[in-house]
Amino acid sequence: MKVVDVAVGVIKRDQEVYISKRSDALHQGGKWEFPGGKQEVNETPTQALIRELKEEIGIEVTQALDYMLIEHDYGDKRVRLHIQVVDSFEGEPAHLEGQISRWVHIAQLSDYEFPAANVEIVKKLQADYL
């Protein structure tokens, strides 16, 4: 089974991170996620993240720091998540593709339902920043 490489951005400002709700029509639809998207051929995870965040939420990333790597098998799909913390950017995040999105305090992330592959990100953020 093919592994899909995904660039994931934890957009962080003070003690809050920016999350959005996946469209019900998508894989893992209706759950919350950190913005990002699939890495294209000949693209590094950082290049993919910069492109995706500009397309999806309209920000210009000025700094992205490698945070963690997660490989997860959903049974019908395998993903490799390249997670980076983005705490330096220009513009104000706003979902350009119509999804519901919001800033959430790191302590409150546990109140939201994330895809299984994202649960470790929430745990690590809460361990590192609370």
Disulfide bonds with the S-S distance in Angstrom:
none
